[in-house]
């Protein structure tokens, strides 16, 4: 049973701890054993904090025994994308050129998770500087999608290692970042639940930036309840991130306390004519099946042409990402002596030619689009669309000059919304396919409500890869 523990949801593990059926030490030991057994091939972790994780587990067991439980996440392990600063720890942001770089402070999101009693198990691999959606990283290596152990398939980026660690049962949950889909893309490709939070809900302080205007932090886990618990622990005002000071309070505990019920909710479904030409038949089928589930639960679901020009959004996001990435990395990105992924270098250098006037204009256009989208969403409780247009492809077939995986995801960041990616089914070749629920800003509880009802009626989130 202990070897099976890392595949269980956080909420289930919390219940087992409360009943005395297991201990935090047993859970951490099970995770470490699976890492030792599997991660040589999966390549999910950059660093594993073995000794400290065991010490924290023992401390959590002592606290629990003394009746000093801090909450539902106390004593549970979590993996962290390697762009979060942790004092005294290495932070590479996926760059081989940053190996040995030691942090002198801790990211707010990580500090809040530790304050809730969580145990950082280690840092996970990622696309270099978070600038890519496939999950490749030429200098550091690409994590292996565990749903096909015979062929090295992409796990999705940029939070690739976080997704692989959870999907392969190396850890029950992980934290990533999402600038154009970097939580949702790997969640969909690896059969997980992933939440892209609204900008400002979770502090970005201490997270190495890709785009200061589009970055968000979010969890990857097995269930909707788990991502809600993790987000609740990380959310809230932080004086070190001004965007959080203007954000409203988002109440996850109320929606988690209620039985999920979607009767009467109005869910718009992105019209198929807005799909890219290369969308896979399996993706369309999974979308139809998700609609059937929600309608059977009593939601009103109708195809709607959303006011989103996906091609225009892609171009605008590309300019903003490049400009802001170049501003952050310009001191060394052109140094050919550094082992930087050539495609990441090329994408970053694309921001060198963006003028100040162009950049200011793009920000103004984005704010206008965000206001228009928020107004449109007032007519709906959520917008349903595929998470990705395709399932995982072999790493050897990746064309880094293209970005098809972000076709449906990057618009949410640009438009200022939140989104929940849910396991929705499988391709005919047995690869996970996700669907995403998109909400207006700070409507995460509504997405959690709908997502929990969906997972109560389906078992896609319970499936495990045949390792």
PyMOL commands that set and color helices and strands:
alter all, ss='L'
color gray80, all
select helices_A, chain A and resi 2-7+10-18+24-42+50-65+96-98+108-115+128-130+160-167+184-189+224-234+242-245+252-257+272-274+281-296+310-329+342-349+356-377+395-397+404-406+410-415+444-457+460-462
alter helices_A, ss='H'
color red, helices_A
select strands_A, chain A and resi 45-48+77-81+119-124+174-178+193-196+216-221+266-270+300-304+382-386+418-426+432-439
alter strands_A, ss='S'
color yellow, strands_A
deselect
rebuild
show_as cartoon
